Amino acid sequence: MTSDPNRLNEALRAQLDRTLETTDFPLGDIYRGKVRDNYSRDGKRTIIVSDRLSTFDVVVGTIPFKGQVLNQMAEYWFEETRDLAPSHHLSTPDPNVMVVTECEPLKVEFVMRAYLTGVTTTSIWYAYERGAREFCGHRLPEGMKQHERLPEPLLTPSTKASKGDHDISISRNELLARGDITEEHFDRCAAIAETLFAFGQKRAAERGLILVDTKYEMGLAPSGEILVIDEIHTPDSSRYWYLGDYEKRMARGEAPRSLDKEYVRRWFVEEHGYSGDGAPPPLTDEVRIEAARRYIGTYELITGREFVPDTEDPIPRMARNLGL
């Protein structure tokens, strides 16, 4: 697809008015998250990944083909890491659909960070810039610059907010004191997160990228086993920078080049002063197209596969692929 940039541009522009915003299928009990529509029945969950974009914990619009990119990239990572950590993935019957084992989600997001960066109020840079030298129980050195590599990757957990609320960065001890998770479950999840992050960083570096930070979600299967759920290392859950010019840009005092939805976050903050409070300003078509190009670029760089979008009307296509 991206071997012909003009074709890609035309496809993205044509898709602006045909994005997948929501679904309503007879697939069981439904829960709509910020991005995914989840249908539960008979011990399985059918996850439909929409084109909705969530940033600052707010749905701010839709991005062409975003759901297809996220779903296929999550499938790629679940397959690549199956020997490192068990996941909920069972099958992928449609470009936007994944069928998984029904799990009880743990009330914690396991966020791994390797750089002092971010623009949201839960980011490590936001706290550091305001004078904090301890973040989620970790001591931070004095004199660090924005976007600088941390001495070592840090696990910085976050509460998992209800829809419409904001996550809170929090330490292990605080989570245990709140009763959000047991010590046994936390430590098992922490070990999984650290293993997956190390693998993801290595794979990203092989592709000329830096996996800056990411979040993992875990759930309890009916057997009691902890499974990785939701997604792994997608542009929604992760921040990617280009590796090749990182050092030069840092030396010039420039921000690293990014390949993720940080581009959209910065557009909101720098162009509109918006960081999650109140109604978001509408995304322009050009921002939506550029965001889509970045999602697709990340997929292709990481997987080594060409992204071929399915341009068929998604609702009847999914109904057919799901046997409805």
Secondary structure as GFF3:
##gff-version 3
##sequence-region A 1 324
A	DSSP	alpha_helix	5	15	.	.	.	ID=ss1
A	DSSP	beta_strand	29	32	.	.	.	ID=ss2
A	DSSP	beta_strand	36	41	.	.	.	ID=ss3
A	DSSP	beta_strand	44	49	.	.	.	ID=ss4
A	DSSP	beta_strand	52	55	.	.	.	ID=ss5
A	DSSP	beta_strand	58	62	.	.	.	ID=ss6
A	DSSP	alpha_helix	66	80	.	.	.	ID=ss7
A	DSSP	beta_strand	89	94	.	.	.	ID=ss8
A	DSSP	beta_strand	97	101	.	.	.	ID=ss9
A	DSSP	beta_strand	104	115	.	.	.	ID=ss10
A	DSSP	alpha_helix	124	129	.	.	.	ID=ss11
A	DSSP	beta_strand	134	135	.	.	.	ID=ss12
A	DSSP	beta_strand	138	139	.	.	.	ID=ss13
A	DSSP	beta_strand	149	155	.	.	.	ID=ss14
A	DSSP	beta_strand	158	159	.	.	.	ID=ss15
A	DSSP	alpha_helix	172	178	.	.	.	ID=ss16
A	DSSP	alpha_helix	183	206	.	.	.	ID=ss17
A	DSSP	beta_strand	209	220	.	.	.	ID=ss18
A	DSSP	beta_strand	226	229	.	.	.	ID=ss19
A	DSSP	beta_strand	238	242	.	.	.	ID=ss20
A	DSSP	alpha_helix	246	251	.	.	.	ID=ss21
A	DSSP	alpha_helix	262	272	.	.	.	ID=ss22
A	DSSP	alpha_helix	285	303	.	.	.	ID=ss23
A	DSSP	alpha_helix	314	321	.	.	.	ID=ss24
###
